[in-house]
Amino acid sequence: MRAFASALAVLSGVSLIIGSMMDGNGVDQWLFMLIGLLTPVLGWLITLRRPEIPYGWLLLATACSLGVGTLGSALARHAGADFLGNGFTAAFAVFYGLVWVFLPLLFPDGRLPSRRWRPVAWIAGVAIALHAVATTQSSLDPFKQGPPVMTGPADLVASMVSGLAQMVVYTMAIVVLFGLVVRWRRAGAQERPQYLWMICGSALGVIGFAVVLFYLLADHLAIVGIGTMTVVAAVPGAIGVALVRHRLLDIRLGIRGSRLSLVFDMRPTVSELLSELSPELQDAEPGEQLAGLARAVREGLDVRWAEVSLTGGPRFTAGERQGEATVRERVAGGLGELAVGEKNQGRFTAEDRRLLHAFAVPVGLAIRSAALAGRLVNAQEAERRRLERNIHDGVQQQLVALIAGLELARASGGAPEMLPPLREQARQTLDDLRELAAGIHPSVLAQGGLVEAVESRCARLPVPTTVLADPDLRAARFADEIEGALYFTVSEALANALKHAAAGKIEVRLSHHDGRLRASVRDDGRGFEPSATALGALADRLSALGGGLEVSSTIGEGTTVSAWVPAHG
Amino acid sequence: MAEPLRMVVADDHYLVREGTRRLLETSGRVEVVAAVGNADELLDAVRRFSPDVVVTDIRMPGGGWRAGFEGIDAAHAVRSAFPGVGVVVLSQFGDALYAFELFKKGTEGFAYLLKDRVGDLDELLGAITAVAEGGSVIDPKVVEGLMSRREVRGGGGSPLGSLTEREREVLREMARGRSNPAIGRAMHLSLSSVEKHVNVIFSKLGLENTGDVNRRVAAVLAYLEG
């Protein structure tokens, strides 16, 4: 696309330059050349940045017709009105049509303002085509001085059609000009100056042609030249000003930073903003990610401030928050919100909304992961508290009792029959501690792997339990976090089956295929409401590993908990 | 009374090491010739003192040994360099994994006891004496773990389920390394009824009976490992 746009711009530029050089080397030719180059440059810039907008292509087409037309008229003048010269000159007809009717009509984005304009577009289109075709058949040269010389009736007809068609196009241009005035009056504050410039350009172009026509008849060639240049330059000039000063199509021209060279400081597109963001987000902590996204939203939308917040949680603001949010967007299914303040310039446009909407996607993802990280941290805290309570209420109390017992034995003279119960008590404490340590992290999991650890866990259950494992899984080892997540899921599911479901039989299945390591625990207990378990924290742990958890429970028929994690190896 | 057995005690925890040493010496039946803190020192002490038995902790961080298996690997190293030395491994873990790890190259001269056995001097001395004579001993709790694991291991009904309660008890005793007369004494059974139970068990599990206690333990363990 870009190469094509560049090719079109070069084609029009080169033919324009060659055409004008053939016509002489005067100051007026140079001026014409410079003015003429405005259109291809503008067209090229817009298509380069926003190839999806037809307006840039329209400008390039205008430039091409101008370039080819200039070349054609020069050829016709030097080599006579032969086929090539006339054919090329016909491109001028297209140029007039585009610059008078279609550039103003389709301003600013290349779309018709409304369906009511369709007849105007059709009439103008047909007239332009007639004008162009007739021109190729006519030997009339508007720049040739003296009365026109007709070579035959066909020539006469062609010239008549050509002139008539041009008049129709011209009339349509005036209609479109009035349309522009109406649109200007209805436009918002940001678009108004753009329309005003276009009205000026379009009016100048129309007036310029009138001047050309009038003084051509009066043989005032200098004024004709000025008029021609006005026709050629007015509309593209207006577009250029709208572009530079009023951010037409969100494209801006200016000096960036301390660099003296002129650069095109253009508003980045959504995909550019997102791809610039990705390296920043890649290794960042959830908090940094959200802060980075808030900054990107602020820059991308050019607003005073932007804020990403988690519902009932932290807020990340770029810029200084003042006043109410102009626009809010709920993200991640209500887990968070994206809010922005006023724009630095102008008002919120539909384009801004589109951009905000696009940002909502990565913001939503980052909020989901931040919420997940938050829940994991909470779960870890809760687990620590549970362990502390467990140690405090269990082993610590047993040891206190043991010390008291030993002291009693000592104080009472150390009767030998007092000691064996104390030893039993100590042994019980050791058993409990062993069980507790295995609950925190069983050494057999680290040493023997998932299947061994699950079998070991099941071997200590008071209920008949079966472990079915893929044979090749027995020797397979996976990353610690994967084995840990699945082991503790199985362990929790077993605990649930015993505690809540009063299961009489439990079956555990472990398998590994299609890159997924799976564990499922099925019991024949009384079933329960899946939401009411401690499995939530484990679900988070699994989803942090890219896996998932499913619990299906039917009252009276038992429960199946199955977990999976992507794993290779 | 026979000559006291000469022993080396290895444990990375000072209090446990000294406690075990004093406990064993109190009995008057053993003499602790060295008490060391890691697997390298243990091998060094065995080389220097040529003890009859080694009592070692299962986990002693340090050296180039497999982490978590230092005691077991040192036990294998001792037995392969000095086949006459018996080794008792004391473990915090009742999991089957570690017991199988110790017995993977044969049961002769090895004992695997849970650490709480230091609270039962007779049991501990019994294991020490047994390994000194080339026998093998497994902690009853560990045997329980091995049997439960075998039952848990799926694949359609374990034959263990077909054993009577009495037969399971006999199997447990066999797995612990006891001979038929010892089983009879422990369970208050006549030698002939022990032999009858053993035969039934072996035919139910599809194992070949053998008179040799060590080979019998190996067969039972191999069966339990599944």
Interface residues (C-beta under 8 A of the other chain):
Chain A: R423 A426 R427 L430 D431 R434 P442 S443 V444 A446 Q447 G448 E452 E455 S456 C458 A459 R460 P464 T465 T466 V467 L468 A469 E507
Chain B: G68 F69 Q92 F93 G94 D95 A96 L97 Y98 K115 D116 G119 G145 S148 R149 E151 V152 R153 G154 G155
